[in-house]
Amino acid sequence: MCKKEFRYQLKLTKLNELKFLSHLDWQNLILKSLRRAGVHFALSEGFNKVPKISFSPALPLFISSECELVNFITTEPLADDFKESFKMAAPENLKIIDIKKLENDGRRMVSLDNLVQWASYEAEIPEDNVVNKMLGISNFEDLRYTVEKCLSSSDFFIEKKTKKGILKQINYRNSIKTMDVSDGRLVFVLKTGQDDTLPALRADEFLKCLMKKFTDKEAIFEIKRLSFFDKDMTEIL
């Protein structure tokens, strides 16, 4: 007899000190918090059984987020007070923005790493940072020409090291969907997730390369991930 399963999606924050966690530490934190909140995970088949859980694409160190997604399957429905239980079990800056119950059609749950294909970010240049003061850059208005030049170009090369240790120039221009300067912030959408057609582009590497086109020194950014989109650019809520 097949056991009944329940599927859920959480949208979570990863703010302040949590941006210093690696992706593995982040996953472990979520698992521990969910277990403390009374979640009964459905387990995979086989000798080494693991919870049926999926995480959105890894967030680089020093980047915060307001949209981290977690999909998981349970053997029992979440309790009515689950949100309050999770709040008690998790750190202050790990908060639930939304809980969604997913349809169970009997098929295997799609991995978030495959579902998520684009992500939006915002970046600010803190005025009180010593390095930024030395550069004379107070906001992205100073970079507007560089941003517009990048959008009008067909090339945006970043040097990457292959698995064999060979340096290679990769054109990431098509991995940049949009960019816009507004109120001293840069808001942009980059390719993420797993897809063979376009390479994923990290927000921190993108900004570092963008800055190189503007100055030979590196500015300090505050970057936050805002939302996820699927292959059709439909926002994943």
Secondary structure, 3 states (H helix, E strand, C coil): CCCCCEEEEEEEEECHHHHHCCHHHHHHHHHHHHHHCCCCECECCCCCCCECEEECCCCCCCEEEEEEEEEEEECCCCCCCHHHHHHHHCCCCCCEEEEEEECCCCCCCCCHHHHCCEEEEEEECCCCCHHHHHHCCCCHHHHHHHHHHHHHCCCCEEEEECCCCCEEEEECHHHEEEEEEECCEEEEEEECCCCCCCCCCCHHHHHHHHHHCCCCCCCCCEEEEEEEECCCCCECC
